[in-house]
Amino acid sequence: MLNKAIVETKSITIPRKMYVQYEGKQIEEDDLVKKFEFEWCKKYRIDEITDLKIYLNIDARKAYFVVNGSFSVIIDF
């Protein structure tokens, strides 16, 4: 008789912080997201967001936010 092991997987949340440093300046991911949320909420509701992607252009010092697959907001940092 063979013994079968049952493997249970659990979803865990790992605390994270992301910092971008460039030419002596530092910006934190949370700060960029707060600025995005402020701009987004001028026109839309936050619960309309189902997917958020952030693209950084370090040389231009801009963060491009793509919401639900469509380009939406640019934040300078």
C-alpha positions, 0 to 999 in steps of 0.5 A: 500500500502506498502512502500519499502525501497531501500538500496544501498550499496557502496564499501568504502576503509578504510585506514589501517596500520598493524604492527607486534611487537615481542620481541622488533622489529616492522615491518609494512605491507607496508614495507614487501610488498615493499620488496616482490615487489622488489623480485617479480619484479626481475623475473616477472611483477607486473601486473601478480599478481591477488591475494596475501596472506601473512603468517607470521611466527613470531618465524622464522621472515619470511613472506611467500607470496603466489601469485595467489594461488602458494607459491612464495617468502619468506622475512626475517624480 
